[in-house]
Amino acid sequence: MSWAGPEDVYLSTSLASYLDKKLLVLLRDGRKLLGTLRSFDQFANAVLEGACDRVIVGDLYCDIPLGLYVIRGENVVLIGELDVEKEELPPHMTRVSTAEIKRVSFTFAQKAEREASDLKGTMKKRMDFLDMD
C-alpha cells in the first residue's frame, strides 16, 4: 500500500471548499447531477444529499429526484458550484414531467437511429462500385 503524497492531499482538500454547497456534477456517461455535497474522500468519491438527475432534451428539462446519492470518483468529469441567487436555466427552457421527458427522449433516440441508418444506406450506395463480397 502506498501513502498519499502532499500533491494528493492538495487534490482532495480542494473539494473541501464545496462542502455543504449546491453542486452540479457532470459524469462520464453524460448525466448531470445536482445536489448538496455532504462528504468526499481521497478518490473524489462523493455523497450528494437531495440529489436529482437533470435530463435535458431540446428546450425541455426534468429533474428526477434521487435522494442521497453516492458517486464513484472515477466517473466524475466536472464539479461546479451553483449560484443559489441566480436562475439555473435560461428562460426559454420548459420544465416537464418525468414521463414526458422519457417520451421525448425516446422520440429523439428513434430519430437519431433512423438518421444513422439512412446515412449508412447512402454510404453503401456510394461504395457500391467496390466489390466487398
N, CA, C and O atoms as a GROMACS GRO file, in nm:
protein
  532
    1MET      N    1   0.084  -0.118   0.000
    1MET     CA    2   0.000   0.000   0.000
    1MET      C    3   0.088   0.124   0.000
    1MET      O    4   0.184   0.132   0.077
    2SER      N    5   0.056   0.219  -0.086
    2SER     CA    6   0.135   0.341  -0.091
    2SER      C    7   0.063   0.453  -0.017
    2SER      O    8  -0.060   0.458  -0.010
    3TRP      N    9   0.142   0.541   0.037
    3TRP     CA   10   0.085   0.654   0.111
    3TRP      C   11   0.066   0.772   0.016
    3TRP      O   12   0.141   0.789  -0.080
    4ALA      N   13  -0.034   0.851   0.045
    4ALA     CA   14  -0.060   0.968  -0.037
    4ALA      C   15   0.049   1.072  -0.014
    4ALA      O   16   0.090   1.098   0.100
    5GLY      N   17   0.094   1.130  -0.122
    5GLY     CA   18   0.193   1.236  -0.112
    5GLY      C   19   0.125   1.370  -0.090
    5GLY      O   20   0.002   1.378  -0.090
    6PRO      N   21   0.203   1.476  -0.073
    6PRO     CA   22   0.146   1.609  -0.049
    6PRO      C   23   0.056   1.656  -0.164
    6PRO      O   24  -0.042   1.726  -0.142
    7GLU      N   25   0.092   1.616  -0.288
    7GLU     CA   26   0.010   1.659  -0.401
    7GLU      C   27  -0.128   1.593  -0.399
    7GLU      O   28  -0.226   1.654  -0.442
    8ASP      N   29  -0.136   1.469  -0.348
    8ASP     CA   30  -0.266   1.400  -0.336
    8ASP      C   31  -0.353   1.467  -0.231
    8ASP      O   32  -0.474   1.479  -0.249
    9VAL      N   33  -0.292   1.510  -0.123
    9VAL     CA   34  -0.367   1.578  -0.018
    9VAL      C   35  -0.423   1.709  -0.073
    9VAL      O   36  -0.537   1.745  -0.042
   10TYR      N   37  -0.346   1.779  -0.153
   10TYR     CA   38  -0.392   1.905  -0.210
   10TYR      C   39  -0.514   1.884  -0.299
   10TYR      O   40  -0.609   1.962  -0.295
   11LEU      N   41  -0.511   1.776  -0.380
   11LEU     CA   42  -0.625   1.749  -0.468
   11LEU      C   43  -0.751   1.718  -0.389
   11LEU      O   44  -0.859   1.766  -0.424
   12SER      N   45  -0.739   1.640  -0.284
   12SER     CA   46  -0.858   1.603  -0.208
   12SER      C   47  -0.913   1.719  -0.128
   12SER      O   48  -1.034   1.729  -0.109
   13THR      N   49  -0.827   1.807  -0.080
   13THR     CA   50  -0.877   1.919   0.000
   13THR      C   51  -0.942   2.026  -0.085
   13THR      O   52  -1.014   2.111  -0.033
   14SER      N   53  -0.919   2.023  -0.216
   14SER     CA   54  -0.984   2.123  -0.300
   14SER      C   55  -1.136   2.103  -0.301
   14SER      O   56  -1.209   2.199  -0.324
   15LEU      N   57  -1.184   1.982  -0.277
   15LEU     CA   58  -1.328   1.958  -0.268
   15LEU      C   59  -1.385   2.009  -0.135
   15LEU      O   60  -1.506   2.029  -0.123
   16ALA      N   61  -1.300   2.030  -0.038
   16ALA     CA   62  -1.346   2.076   0.093
   16ALA      C   63  -1.416   2.211   0.082
   16ALA      O   64  -1.507   2.240   0.160
   17SER      N   65  -1.375   2.292  -0.011
   17SER     CA   66  -1.440   2.423  -0.027
   17SER      C   67  -1.583   2.412  -0.079
   17SER      O   68  -1.660   2.507  -0.070
   18TYR      N   69  -1.620   2.294  -0.133
   18TYR     CA   70  -1.755   2.274  -0.185
   18TYR      C   71  -1.848   2.206  -0.084
   18TYR      O   72  -1.967   2.190  -0.113
   19LEU      N   73  -1.798   2.167   0.033
   19LEU     CA   74  -1.883   2.101   0.132
   19LEU      C   75  -2.002   2.189   0.170
   19LEU      O   76  -1.988   2.310   0.189
   20ASP      N   77  -2.119   2.127   0.179
   20ASP     CA   78  -2.245   2.194   0.217
   20ASP      C   79  -2.289   2.299   0.115
   20ASP      O   80  -2.365   2.390   0.149
   21LYS      N   81  -2.243   2.286  -0.008
   21LYS     CA   82  -2.285   2.379  -0.114
   21LYS      C   83  -2.354   2.300  -0.225
   21LYS      O   84  -2.328   2.181  -0.245
   22LYS      N   85  -2.444   2.368  -0.296
   22LYS     CA   86  -2.516   2.305  -0.406
   22LYS      C   87  -2.424   2.296  -0.527
   22LYS      O   88  -2.363   2.395  -0.568
   23LEU      N   89  -2.414   2.175  -0.583
   23LEU     CA   90  -2.321   2.150  -0.694
   23LEU      C   91  -2.391   2.091  -0.814
   23LEU      O   92  -2.499   2.032  -0.804
   24LEU      N   93  -2.326   2.108  -0.927
   24LEU     CA   94  -2.360   2.037  -1.049
   24LEU      C   95  -2.243   1.942  -1.075
   24LEU      O   96  -2.127   1.985  -1.079
   25VAL      N   97  -2.273   1.814  -1.091
   25VAL     CA   98  -2.169   1.714  -1.118
   25VAL      C   99  -2.198   1.652  -1.253
   25VAL      O  100  -2.305   1.596  -1.275
   26LEU      N  101  -2.102   1.663  -1.344
   26LEU     CA  102  -2.114   1.602  -1.476
   26LEU      C  103  -2.039   1.470  -1.473
   26LEU      O  104  -1.922   1.464  -1.436
   27LEU      N  105  -2.108   1.363  -1.513
   27LEU     CA  106  -2.049   1.230  -1.509
   27LEU      C  107  -2.001   1.186  -1.648
   27LEU      O  108  -2.039   1.246  -1.749
   28ARG      N  109  -1.918   1.082  -1.651
   28ARG     CA  110  -1.863   1.032  -1.777
   28ARG      C  111  -1.970   0.988  -1.875
   28ARG      O  112  -1.951   1.002  -1.996
   29ASP      N  113  -2.081   0.936  -1.827
   29ASP     CA  114  -2.186   0.889  -1.917
   29ASP      C  115  -2.278   1.002  -1.962
   29ASP      O  116  -2.379   0.976  -2.029
   30GLY      N  117  -2.246   1.126  -1.927
   30GLY     CA  118  -2.321   1.242  -1.974
   30GLY      C  119  -2.431   1.289  -1.881
   30GLY      O  120  -2.493   1.392  -1.906
   31ARG      N  121  -2.456   1.215  -1.773
   31ARG     CA  122  -2.559   1.258  -1.680
   31ARG      C  123  -2.514   1.381  -1.604
   31ARG      O  124  -2.395   1.402  -1.579
   32LYS      N  125  -2.612   1.463  -1.567
   32LYS     CA  126  -2.587   1.584  -1.489
   32LYS      C  127  -2.662   1.570  -1.358
   32LYS      O  128  -2.785   1.562  -1.356
   33LEU      N  129  -2.588   1.567  -1.247
   33LEU     CA  130  -2.649   1.552  -1.116
   33LEU      C  131  -2.640   1.683  -1.039
   33LEU      O  132  -2.538   1.752  -1.044
   34LEU      N  133  -2.747   1.716  -0.968
   34LEU     CA  134  -2.750   1.835  -0.884
   34LEU      C  135  -2.770   1.789  -0.741
   34LEU      O  136  -2.847   1.695  -0.717
   35GLY      N  137  -2.705   1.852  -0.646
   35GLY     CA  138  -2.725   1.817  -0.507
   35GLY      C  139  -2.626   1.890  -0.418
   35GLY      O  140  -2.539   1.963  -0.465
   36THR      N  141  -2.641   1.870  -0.288
   36THR     CA  142  -2.555   1.933  -0.190
   36THR      C  143  -2.446   1.834  -0.149
   36THR      O  144  -2.475   1.723  -0.107
   37LEU      N  145  -2.320   1.877  -0.162
   37LEU     CA  146  -2.207   1.791  -0.126
   37LEU      C  147  -2.199   1.776   0.025
   37LEU      O  148  -2.184   1.874   0.097
   38ARG      N  149  -2.209   1.652   0.072
   38ARG     CA  150  -2.203   1.626   0.216
   38ARG      C  151  -2.073   1.560   0.258
   38ARG      O  152  -2.028   1.578   0.371
   39SER      N  153  -2.012   1.483   0.169
   39SER     CA  154  -1.889   1.414   0.205
   39SER      C  155  -1.811   1.377   0.079
   39SER      O  156  -1.867   1.369  -0.030
   40PHE      N  157  -1.680   1.354   0.096
   40PHE     CA  158  -1.594   1.307  -0.014
   40PHE      C  159  -1.474   1.238   0.048
   40PHE      O  160  -1.449   1.250   0.168
   41ASP      N  161  -1.399   1.166  -0.035
   41ASP     CA  162  -1.276   1.103   0.013
   41ASP      C  163  -1.161   1.132  -0.082
   41ASP      O  164  -1.174   1.211  -0.175
   42GLN      N  165  -1.046   1.066  -0.057
   42GLN     CA  166  -0.926   1.094  -0.135
   42GLN      C  167  -0.936   1.049  -0.279
   42GLN      O  168  -0.853   1.089  -0.361
   43PHE      N  169  -1.036   0.967  -0.313
   43PHE     CA  170  -1.054   0.922  -0.450
   43PHE      C  171  -1.158   1.005  -0.524
   43PHE      O  172  -1.196   0.971  -0.636
   44ALA      N  173  -1.204   1.112  -0.463
   44ALA     CA  174  -1.308   1.201  -0.516
   44ALA      C  175  -1.444   1.131  -0.521
   44ALA      O  176  -1.534   1.178  -0.591
   45ASN      N  177  -1.460   1.019  -0.447
   45ASN     CA  178  -1.594   0.965  -0.427
   45ASN      C  179  -1.671   1.070  -0.349
   45ASN      O  180  -1.616   1.132  -0.258
   46ALA      N  181  -1.796   1.091  -0.383
   46ALA     CA  182  -1.871   1.200  -0.321
   46ALA      C  183  -2.011   1.154  -0.282
   46ALA      O  184  -2.068   1.064  -0.344
   47VAL      N  185  -2.064   1.218  -0.180
   47VAL     CA  186  -2.202   1.193  -0.137
   47VAL      C  187  -2.280   1.322  -0.157
   47VAL      O  188  -2.244   1.426  -0.103
   48LEU      N  189  -2.388   1.313  -0.237
   48LEU     CA  190  -2.476   1.427  -0.259
   48LEU      C  191  -2.606   1.404  -0.185
   48LEU      O  192  -2.666   1.296  -0.192
   49GLU      N  193  -2.650   1.506  -0.114
   49GLU     CA  194  -2.778   1.499  -0.045
   49GLU      C  195  -2.881   1.576  -0.128
   49GLU      O  196  -2.850   1.680  -0.187
   50GLY      N  197  -3.002   1.524  -0.134
   50GLY     CA  198  -3.107   1.589  -0.213
   50GLY      C  199  -3.072   1.590  -0.360
   50GLY      O  200  -3.104   1.684  -0.432
   51ALA      N  201  -3.007   1.484  -0.406
   51ALA     CA  202  -2.960   1.478  -0.544
   51ALA      C  203  -3.076   1.458  -0.641
   51ALA      O  204  -3.177   1.396  -0.609
   52CYS      N  205  -3.058   1.512  -0.760
   52CYS     CA  206  -3.152   1.486  -0.869
   52CYS      C  207  -3.075   1.479  -0.999
   52CYS      O  208  -2.970   1.542  -1.016
   53ASP      N  209  -3.128   1.401  -1.090
   53ASP     CA  210  -3.069   1.382  -1.223
   53ASP      C  211  -3.140   1.477  -1.317
   53ASP      O  212  -3.260   1.463  -1.339
   54ARG      N  213  -3.068   1.573  -1.372
   54ARG     CA  214  -3.128   1.669  -1.464
   54ARG      C  215  -3.115   1.615  -1.606
   54ARG      O  216  -3.005   1.595  -1.657
   55VAL      N  217  -3.231   1.592  -1.669
   55VAL     CA  218  -3.237   1.542  -1.806
   55VAL      C  219  -3.282   1.658  -1.894
   55VAL      O  220  -3.387   1.718  -1.869
   56ILE      N  221  -3.204   1.688  -1.997
   56ILE     CA  222  -3.235   1.798  -2.089
   56ILE      C  223  -3.249   1.741  -2.228
   56ILE      O  224  -3.158   1.675  -2.279
   57VAL      N  225  -3.362   1.768  -2.292
   57VAL     CA  226  -3.387   1.727  -2.430
   57VAL      C  227  -3.441   1.849  -2.503
   57VAL      O  228  -3.555   1.890  -2.481
   58GLY      N  229  -3.359   1.906  -2.591
   58GLY     CA  230  -3.401   2.027  -2.661
   58GLY      C  231  -3.422   2.141  -2.563
   58GLY      O  232  -3.331   2.176  -2.487
   59ASP      N  233  -3.542   2.198  -2.564
   59ASP     CA  234  -3.577   2.307  -2.472
   59ASP      C  235  -3.655   2.257  -2.352
   59ASP      O  236  -3.710   2.337  -2.276
   60LEU      N  237  -3.661   2.126  -2.334
   60LEU     CA  238  -3.735   2.067  -2.222
   60LEU      C  239  -3.636   2.009  -2.122
   60LEU      O  240  -3.529   1.961  -2.159
   61TYR      N  241  -3.674   2.014  -1.993
   61TYR     CA  242  -3.590   1.952  -1.892
   61TYR      C  243  -3.676   1.894  -1.781
   61TYR      O  244  -3.792   1.932  -1.763
   62CYS      N  245  -3.616   1.802  -1.707
   62CYS     CA  246  -3.684   1.738  -1.595
   62CYS      C  247  -3.580   1.704  -1.490
   62CYS      O  248  -3.470   1.658  -1.523
   63ASP      N  249  -3.613   1.727  -1.364
   63ASP     CA  250  -3.526   1.686  -1.253
   63ASP      C  251  -3.586   1.561  -1.190
   63ASP      O  252  -3.694   1.566  -1.132
   64ILE      N  253  -3.514   1.450  -1.202
   64ILE     CA  254  -3.560   1.324  -1.146
   64ILE      C  255  -3.495   1.309  -1.009
   64ILE      O  256  -3.373   1.297  -0.999
   65PRO      N  257  -3.575   1.309  -0.902
   65PRO     CA  258  -3.518   1.303  -0.767
   65PRO      C  259  -3.450   1.169  -0.739
   65PRO      O  260  -3.502   1.063  -0.774
   66LEU      N  261  -3.332   1.176  -0.675
   66LEU     CA  262  -3.255   1.056  -0.642
   66LEU      C  263  -3.235   1.040  -0.492
   66LEU      O  264  -3.206   0.930  -0.445
   67GLY      N  265  -3.249   1.148  -0.416
   67GLY     CA  266  -3.227   1.144  -0.271
   67GLY      C  267  -3.080   1.150  -0.237
   67GLY      O  268  -3.004   1.226  -0.298
   68LEU      N  269  -3.038   1.070  -0.140
   68LEU     CA  270  -2.897   1.063  -0.101
   68LEU      C  271  -2.825   0.976  -0.204
   68LEU      O  272  -2.865   0.862  -0.228
   69TYR      N  273  -2.719   1.028  -0.265
   69TYR     CA  274  -2.658   0.961  -0.380
   69TYR      C  275  -2.507   0.957  -0.363
   69TYR      O  276  -2.444   1.058  -0.332
   70VAL      N  277  -2.448   0.839  -0.384
   70VAL     CA  278  -2.304   0.820  -0.377
   70VAL      C  279  -2.249   0.813  -0.519
   70VAL      O  280  -2.300   0.737  -0.602
   71ILE      N  281  -2.147   0.892  -0.546
   71ILE     CA  282  -2.086   0.897  -0.680
   71ILE      C  283  -1.943   0.845  -0.670
   71ILE      O  284  -1.865   0.892  -0.587
   72ARG      N  285  -1.910   0.750  -0.754
   72ARG     CA  286  -1.773   0.700  -0.760
   72ARG      C  287  -1.685   0.804  -0.829
   72ARG      O  288  -1.720   0.855  -0.936
   73GLY      N  289  -1.573   0.836  -0.768
   73GLY     CA  290  -1.488   0.944  -0.815
   73GLY      C  291  -1.439   0.931  -0.958
   73GLY      O  292  -1.424   1.031  -1.027
   74GLU      N  293  -1.414   0.807  -1.004
   74GLU     CA  294  -1.361   0.789  -1.139
   74GLU      C  295  -1.464   0.824  -1.247
   74GLU      O  296  -1.427   0.838  -1.364
   75ASN      N  297  -1.590   0.837  -1.209
   75ASN     CA  298  -1.694   0.872  -1.306
   75ASN      C  299  -1.718   1.022  -1.318
   75ASN      O  300  -1.794   1.066  -1.404
   76VAL      N  301  -1.653   1.100  -1.233
   76VAL     CA  302  -1.673   1.245  -1.232
   76VAL      C  303  -1.586   1.311  -1.338
   76VAL      O  304  -1.465   1.289  -1.345
   77VAL      N  305  -1.651   1.392  -1.422
   77VAL     CA  306  -1.578   1.470  -1.522
   77VAL      C  307  -1.559   1.613  -1.473
   77VAL      O  308  -1.452   1.672  -1.490
   78LEU      N  309  -1.663   1.668  -1.413
   78LEU     CA  310  -1.661   1.809  -1.374
   78LEU      C  311  -1.748   1.830  -1.252
   78LEU      O  312  -1.856   1.770  -1.240
   79ILE      N  313  -1.702   1.912  -1.160
   79ILE     CA  314  -1.782   1.953  -1.044
   79ILE      C  315  -1.781   2.105  -1.041
   79ILE      O  316  -1.676   2.168  -1.049
   80GLY      N  317  -1.899   2.163  -1.029
   80GLY     CA  318  -1.908   2.308  -1.022
   80GLY      C  319  -2.014   2.352  -0.923
   80GLY      O  320  -2.118   2.289  -0.909
   81GLU      N  321  -1.985   2.461  -0.856
   81GLU     CA  322  -2.079   2.516  -0.759
   81GLU      C  323  -2.188   2.594  -0.831
   81GLU      O  324  -2.160   2.669  -0.925
   82LEU      N  325  -2.311   2.576  -0.787
   82LEU     CA  326  -2.423   2.651  -0.844
   82LEU      C  327  -2.449   2.774  -0.758
   82LEU      O  328  -2.444   2.768  -0.636
   83ASP      N  329  -2.476   2.885  -0.824
   83ASP     CA  330  -2.509   3.008  -0.755
   83ASP      C  331  -2.657   3.005  -0.720
   83ASP      O  332  -2.742   3.008  -0.809
   84VAL      N  333  -2.689   2.999  -0.591
   84VAL     CA  334  -2.829   2.989  -0.550
   84VAL      C  335  -2.906   3.118  -0.575
   84VAL      O  336  -3.029   3.117  -0.577
   85GLU      N  337  -2.836   3.227  -0.595
   85GLU     CA  338  -2.901   3.355  -0.621
   85GLU      C  339  -2.952   3.365  -0.765
   85GLU      O  340  -3.051   3.433  -0.792
   86LYS      N  341  -2.885   3.297  -0.857
   86LYS     CA  342  -2.920   3.308  -0.999
   86LYS      C  343  -3.012   3.196  -1.042
   86LYS      O  344  -3.017   3.089  -0.980
   87GLU      N  345  -3.084   3.222  -1.150
   87GLU     CA  346  -3.168   3.120  -1.212
   87GLU      C  347  -3.076   3.017  -1.275
   87GLU      O  348  -2.977   3.052  -1.339
   88GLU      N  349  -3.108   2.888  -1.256
   88GLU     CA  350  -3.020   2.781  -1.304
   88GLU      C  351  -3.024   2.762  -1.454
   88GLU      O  352  -2.923   2.726  -1.514
   89LEU      N  353  -3.139   2.786  -1.517
   89LEU     CA  354  -3.155   2.760  -1.659
   89LEU      C  355  -3.201   2.885  -1.732
   89LEU      O  356  -3.260   2.974  -1.671
   90PRO      N  357  -3.176   2.892  -1.863
   90PRO     CA  358  -3.225   3.004  -1.942
   90PRO      C  359  -3.378   3.008  -1.940
   90PRO      O  360  -3.442   2.905  -1.920
   91PRO      N  361  -3.438   3.125  -1.961
   91PRO     CA  362  -3.584   3.138  -1.952
   91PRO      C  363  -3.660   3.058  -2.057
   91PRO      O  364  -3.777   3.026  -2.035
   92HIS      N  365  -3.599   3.024  -2.170
   92HIS     CA  366  -3.671   2.951  -2.274
   92HIS      C  367  -3.688   2.802  -2.243
   92HIS      O  368  -3.763   2.733  -2.312
   93MET      N  369  -3.621   2.752  -2.139
   93MET     CA  370  -3.632   2.612  -2.101
   93MET      C  371  -3.765   2.588  -2.029
   93MET      O  372  -3.808   2.670  -1.947
   94THR      N  373  -3.829   2.475  -2.059
   94THR     CA  374  -3.958   2.440  -2.000
   94THR      C  375  -3.945   2.314  -1.918
   94THR      O  376  -3.891   2.213  -1.964
   95ARG      N  377  -3.995   2.320  -1.794
   95ARG     CA  378  -3.992   2.202  -1.707
   95ARG      C  379  -4.111   2.112  -1.740
   95ARG      O  380  -4.224   2.158  -1.752
   96VAL      N  381  -4.084   1.980  -1.756
   96VAL     CA  382  -4.188   1.883  -1.786
   96VAL      C  383  -4.179   1.766  -1.689
   96VAL      O  384  -4.084   1.757  -1.610
   97SER      N  385  -4.278   1.678  -1.695
   97SER     CA  386  -4.280   1.562  -1.606
   97SER      C  387  -4.178   1.457  -1.651
   97SER      O  388  -4.125   1.462  -1.762
   98THR      N  389  -4.154   1.362  -1.562
   98THR     CA  390  -4.061   1.253  -1.592
   98THR      C  391  -4.112   1.170  -1.710
   98THR      O  392  -4.034   1.132  -1.798
   99ALA      N  393  -4.242   1.142  -1.712
   99ALA     CA  394  -4.299   1.062  -1.823
   99ALA      C  395  -4.284   1.135  -1.956
   99ALA      O  396  -4.252   1.073  -2.057
  100GLU      N  397  -4.306   1.266  -1.955
  100GLU     CA  398  -4.295   1.346  -2.079
  100GLU      C  399  -4.152   1.348  -2.130
  100GLU      O  400  -4.129   1.334  -2.250
  101ILE      N  401  -4.054   1.367  -2.041
  101ILE     CA  402  -3.914   1.373  -2.085
  101ILE      C  403  -3.868   1.238  -2.138
  101ILE      O  404  -3.789   1.232  -2.232
  102LYS      N  405  -3.918   1.128  -2.079
  102LYS     CA  406  -3.883   0.995  -2.129
  102LYS      C  407  -3.942   0.973  -2.268
  102LYS      O  408  -3.877   0.916  -2.355
  103ARG      N  409  -4.066   1.020  -2.288
  103ARG     CA  410  -4.131   1.006  -2.420
  103ARG      C  411  -4.054   1.087  -2.524
  103ARG      O  412  -4.028   1.037  -2.634
  104VAL      N  413  -4.019   1.210  -2.492
  104VAL     CA  414  -3.948   1.297  -2.586
  104VAL      C  415  -3.808   1.243  -2.616
  104VAL      O  416  -3.765   1.244  -2.731
  105SER      N  417  -3.738   1.196  -2.513
  105SER     CA  418  -3.602   1.145  -2.537
  105SER      C  419  -3.606   1.016  -2.620
  105SER      O  420  -3.516   0.992  -2.700
  106PHE      N  421  -3.710   0.934  -2.601
  106PHE     CA  422  -3.726   0.814  -2.683
  106PHE      C  423  -3.750   0.852  -2.829
  106PHE      O  424  -3.694   0.789  -2.919
  107THR      N  425  -3.831   0.955  -2.852
  107THR     CA  426  -3.857   1.003  -2.988
  107THR      C  427  -3.728   1.055  -3.051
  107THR      O  428  -3.701   1.027  -3.168
  108PHE      N  429  -3.648   1.132  -2.974
  108PHE     CA  430  -3.521   1.183  -3.024
  108PHE      C  431  -3.427   1.068  -3.058
  108PHE      O  432  -3.358   1.072  -3.161
  109ALA      N  433  -3.423   0.964  -2.973
  109ALA     CA  434  -3.336   0.848  -2.997
  109ALA      C  435  -3.378   0.774  -3.123
  109ALA      O  436  -3.293   0.731  -3.201
  110GLN      N  437  -3.509   0.759  -3.143
  110GLN     CA  438  -3.558   0.693  -3.264
  110GLN      C  439  -3.519   0.772  -3.388
  110GLN      O  440  -3.478   0.714  -3.488
  111LYS      N  441  -3.534   0.903  -3.382
  111LYS     CA  442  -3.499   0.989  -3.495
  111LYS      C  443  -3.350   0.978  -3.527
  111LYS      O  444  -3.312   0.968  -3.644
  112ALA      N  445  -3.266   0.980  -3.424
  112ALA     CA  446  -3.121   0.970  -3.445
  112ALA      C  447  -3.084   0.834  -3.504
  112ALA      O  448  -2.998   0.825  -3.592
  113GLU      N  449  -3.150   0.729  -3.457
  113GLU     CA  450  -3.123   0.595  -3.510
  113GLU      C  451  -3.164   0.585  -3.656
  113GLU      O  452  -3.094   0.525  -3.738
  114ARG      N  453  -3.278   0.645  -3.690
  114ARG     CA  454  -3.326   0.645  -3.828
  114ARG      C  455  -3.230   0.722  -3.919
  114ARG      O  456  -3.200   0.678  -4.030
  115GLU      N  457  -3.180   0.838  -3.871
  115GLU     CA  458  -3.085   0.916  -3.950
  115GLU      C  459  -2.955   0.841  -3.970
  115GLU      O  460  -2.896   0.846  -4.078
  116ALA      N  461  -2.909   0.771  -3.867
  116ALA     CA  462  -2.786   0.691  -3.879
  116ALA      C  463  -2.804   0.578  -3.979
  116ALA      O  464  -2.714   0.548  -4.057
  117SER      N  465  -2.920   0.515  -3.975
  117SER     CA  466  -2.949   0.407  -4.069
  117SER      C  467  -2.954   0.459  -4.213
  117SER      O  468  -2.902   0.395  -4.304
  118ASP      N  469  -3.016   0.576  -4.232
  118ASP     CA  470  -3.022   0.638  -4.365
  118ASP      C  471  -2.882   0.672  -4.416
  118ASP      O  472  -2.851   0.650  -4.533
  119LEU      N  473  -2.799   0.724  -4.326
  119LEU     CA  474  -2.662   0.759  -4.365
  119LEU      C  475  -2.584   0.634  -4.403
  119LEU      O  476  -2.508   0.635  -4.500
  120LYS      N  477  -2.604   0.528  -4.328
  120LYS     CA  478  -2.536   0.402  -4.360
  120LYS      C  479  -2.579   0.352  -4.498
  120LYS      O  480  -2.496   0.303  -4.575
  121GLY      N  481  -2.709   0.363  -4.528
  121GLY     CA  482  -2.760   0.321  -4.658
  121GLY      C  483  -2.701   0.402  -4.772
  121GLY      O  484  -2.664   0.346  -4.875
  122THR      N  485  -2.691   0.533  -4.755
  122THR     CA  486  -2.634   0.617  -4.861
  122THR      C  487  -2.485   0.590  -4.879
  122THR      O  488  -2.434   0.596  -4.990
  123MET      N  489  -2.416   0.559  -4.767
  123MET     CA  490  -2.274   0.527  -4.779
  123MET      C  491  -2.254   0.396  -4.854
  123MET      O  492  -2.161   0.384  -4.934
  124LYS      N  493  -2.342   0.298  -4.830
  124LYS     CA  494  -2.333   0.171  -4.903
  124LYS      C  495  -2.356   0.194  -5.052
  124LYS      O  496  -2.288   0.133  -5.135
  125LYS      N  497  -2.451   0.281  -5.086
  125LYS     CA  498  -2.478   0.310  -5.228
  125LYS      C  499  -2.359   0.376  -5.292
  125LYS      O  500  -2.326   0.347  -5.407
  126ARG      N  501  -2.292   0.466  -5.219
  126ARG     CA  502  -2.175   0.534  -5.274
  126ARG      C  503  -2.058   0.439  -5.295
  126ARG      O  504  -1.979   0.456  -5.387
  127MET      N  505  -2.049   0.340  -5.211
  127MET     CA  506  -1.938   0.244  -5.219
  127MET      C  507  -1.975   0.120  -5.298
  127MET      O  508  -1.903   0.020  -5.293
  128ASP      N  509  -2.085   0.124  -5.370
  128ASP     CA  510  -2.135   0.010  -5.445
  128ASP      C  511  -2.035  -0.036  -5.551
  128ASP      O  512  -2.034  -0.154  -5.587
  129PHE      N  513  -1.952   0.054  -5.601
  129PHE     CA  514  -1.859   0.017  -5.707
  129PHE      C  515  -1.747  -0.074  -5.654
  129PHE      O  516  -1.679  -0.140  -5.732
  130LEU      N  517  -1.729  -0.077  -5.518
  130LEU     CA  518  -1.629  -0.166  -5.461
  130LEU      C  519  -1.688  -0.304  -5.442
  130LEU      O  520  -1.802  -0.318  -5.395
  131ASP      N  521  -1.616  -0.404  -5.475
  131ASP     CA  522  -1.664  -0.542  -5.459
  131ASP      C  523  -1.622  -0.588  -5.319
  131ASP      O  524  -1.509  -0.633  -5.298
  132MET      N  525  -1.714  -0.577  -5.223
  132MET     CA  526  -1.683  -0.608  -5.083
  132MET      C  527  -1.710  -0.755  -5.048
  132MET      O  528  -1.680  -0.796  -4.936
  133ASP      N  529  -1.766  -0.835  -5.139
  133ASP     CA  530  -1.800  -0.973  -5.108
  133ASP      C  531  -1.685  -1.065  -5.116
  133ASP      O  532  -1.699  -1.185  -5.092
   0.00000   0.00000   0.00000
